[in-house]
């Protein structure tokens, strides 16, 4: 149980630090992960022992995501009203993400397999691993990139929204959910219920659309 207990304890400590110092850089997931890494490096605890319990947190992600249906239901009228802008926003997010990865990867001379590994960085982990495998990428590295993307998105989202003077909770939710999946959605939930609902919707649709487009790419190209 040590892996499970350590994860929960470090996350609670990270939450308290966030409340105390109110800095967007103190993302609870990032801080908890940092604590875990230091523990594994500086104590006799090794990763294989930790992950036996730590992976239980990951196994719970699937059922927890289903709970996002509740805020979606509560804000169903807004979803119906803004359905077209929501879908357009998600499609723009997907296309811009892929184009940026391909463009920067080509510019810096990255290996094609590594570029394929990075492409699904903005969708939730299970879907990202599947997309990476379908494209011929390295799914293990994809997991790391997805986590980093989520943490960065949740950390800088409030700063970006403030600089852009974004007032609409719908716009905030769609931007965050389609760019930084579940970790970003947790930040959107803190902003407002509507932002969290839209972020959950964007996260789900982004993953589904990504998988469908990848399937078509593999089938025909």
N, C-alpha and C positions, 0 to 999 in steps of 0.2 A: 504493500500500500504506500510505500515511501514516495513513489513517483507521483501518485495522485495527490497525496497530502502536500508535498512540496509545491506542486503546481497551484493548488488552491490557496495555500498560505502566501506564496509570493504574489499571487494576483490580488489578494486582499490588501497586502502591504502596498502594492503598486497603486491601487485605488485610493488608499489613504494619502499617499504622496501626491497624487493628482489633485485631490480635494484640498490639501494643505497649500500647495504652491501654485495651483491653477495655471500651469504652463501646458500649452498644446504639445510641447516636446516630450512631456512625461506621459506618453501613451501607455496605459496599463499593460497592454500586451507586450509592447517593446520592453518595458521595465521588468516585467515578470520573466520574459525570455532571457534578458541580460542576467538576472539573478540566477536562473537555472544554469546558464552557460558557465558562470563563475563557480557555481557549486560543483558542477561536473569536472571542471578543470582543477579546482583547488582542494577537492576532497576525494576520499577513496571511492565515492559513488561514480560508477561509470554509466555511459549512455544506455547500454543494453539493459542494465538493471533499472534505470529510471523509466525507460520507455514501456516497460511491462505494465506500469500503472499509469504513466503519463498518456499513453495512447487511448485510455478510457475516455479522456476529455475529447479527443478527436472522434471517437466512435459515437459520441453523443451529439455531434454537430448536425447530423442528418435529421434526427427527430426535433432538435431545437429550431432548425430552419422552418419546419412546418408551422411553428408558433407565429411566424410572420404573417400567416393568413389572417390572424385576428385584426391587426392594424389595417391590413388591406381591406378587410370587410368594413371596418368602421369608416374608411375614406373611399368607399366604392363610388360615391357620387362624383367626387373630384376626378377619379380615374376615368369614369365615363366621359366627363366633360372635356378632359384634356388628353384623351387617348391618343389622338394623332400626334400632338407635340411630344408626348411621352415616347412613342415608338420612333419618331424621327430623331429625338435626342439620343436614344439608345443606339440607333443605327450609325449616327454620326460619331458617337463614342467608340463603337467597335471599329469602324473604318479608320478613324484617326489613330487609334491605338496600334492597329496592325501596320498602317503606313509609317508611323514613327519608328516602330521596331525595325521594320525592313529597311527604312531609309538610314537610320543611325547605324544599324548593323552592317549595312553595305559600306557606309562612309568610313567606319572604323575597321573594316576588313574582318568582321567576325565570320567564323565558319558557318555554312548554311545550316548545319544541324543545330548549332547554338541559337541561330536566329529563330528556327522553328521551335526550339525549346522556350524561347522568351515570348513568343506570340500570344499564348493564352494567359498572360500574367494578370489580367484584370478580371478573370472569372473565378468562381469558387473552386476550391482545391480538387474535389473529386472530378468535376467536369474538366478542369485544366489538365489534370493528369491524362484523362482520356484523349483530349484534343492533342496534347503533346505526343502521345503514343501514335495516334492516327497520322500525324504529320511526319513522324520519324524523328521526333526530338527526344530529349533525355528527361523522362518524367520526374525522376528524383530531384533534378536541378529545378524543374518547373515548380515543384512544391516550395522550394526555398524562395524563388522569385515571387511567387504568389503571396507568400507571407510578407515579404519585404514591401511589395506593392500595397498590400492592405494596410500595413503599419504606416507607411509614408502617406497614403491617402487620408487615413484617419487623423494623422498628425497635422498635415498642412491644409486640410479641407477648411477649417475655420478661418485660417489666414487668407486663403484664396477667396473665400466667400466675402470676407470683409473688404479685401482690395477691389474685388469686382463689384462691390455694393449690391450683391444679390439679396433681394428681399423675399422672393417667393420660396416658400418651403418645398413646393413641388419641384422647382428648378434645382434646389439644393439636393434634394433626395435623389433625383434622376442622375445628376452629375456624380454624386458620391457613390451610389450603388453600382452604376455602370463602369466605374473606374477602379473601385477598391473593394468590391464584393462584401463579404460578411463583416470583416473588421471595420470597414468604412461604414457599414450599415449601423453598427453599434454606436458610432459617433453621431450618425444622423438621428438615431433614436434619442440621443441626449439633446439635440437641437429642438425637436418637436415631434409629436406623434405623426403628423402628416409627412414630415421629412423622412421619418423612419419608415413609414408605410411605402412611400414612393421609392425609397432606396431599396427596400426589400423586393418591390416589384421589378425595379431596374436590374437588380442582381440576378433574379430568377430568369427574366427575359433575356438578359445579356448572355447568360450561360447557355440557355436553350438555343438561341439564334446562332451563337458561336459553334455549338456542336452540329447543328443542321448545316451551316455553311461549310464547315470542315468536312462533313460527310459527303456533301456534293462535290467539294474540291477533290477529295480522294477518289470518288466514284468516276468522275468525268475527266480529271486532269492527271 
